[in-house]
Amino acid sequence: MLTLTEKTTVTNPTYLFEFKNLQTNTSIYFISIDTSTAKNRYNKFVIQETDGAENLLNSIITLSLEGQYSYVIREQASTTNLDPSLSGAIVETGKVTLVGSEEITPTYNSEFEPIVYNG
């Protein structure tokens, strides 16, 4: 959760996010919609990380590496602009860490031979 409303000057804002990988210095820009119900207290966003098709206007993104990212969030009136030079003021900056969530599934081959101890 973030606190953007107190710094936002645009009426009915859309927020442009930038995640910049601190290892590669590459950035991804996307729009995420505020889903919070108590906007005067906090702002809540759902960002979906995928290895499939991106939808940068609906916060479905692909991040190539696990690790640290800096983020910059800008206010804007446009619901489709992904160019930070055409957006409004920066309302928040910070860091986020992407950690893997892949579950490791053990596999066994047919050559498995149990060891039996007698005694």
C-alpha positions, 0 to 999 in steps of 0.5 A, a space after each residue: 500500500 502507498 500514500 499517493 493521494 496526499 501528494 496528488 494534484 490531478 483530479 481523478 488521477 491515473 498513476 504511471 509506474 516505473 520499475 527500474 532494475 538496479 542491476 541492469 538499469 532497464 526500466 518498465 513503465 506501466 499503469 496501475 489503477 488504484 483499488 483502495 476503498 479508503 483513498 484518503 488513508 492509503 492507495 492499493 494497487 494490484 500488479 501482476 508479474 507474468 512470463 506471458 503476455 504483458 498488458 502495460 495499461 492494466 498492470 500486467 508486467 514482465 520483470 526479467 530478473 529477481 532482485 531490487 528495483 527502484 520505483 517512481 510513481 507519477 500522477 497523470 490525467 491520461 489513462 494510456 500514456 506510458 511516456 514519463 516525459 508526458 506525465 505529471 509530477 512524481 508523487 512517490 519513489 522507493 524500492 521494491 524487491 522481486 522474489 521468486 515464487 517458483 515451487 520446486 517439485 521433486 521428481 524421481 526416475 525409475 532407477 530408484 533403489 531403496 536401501 534396506 538396513 537389517 538390524 
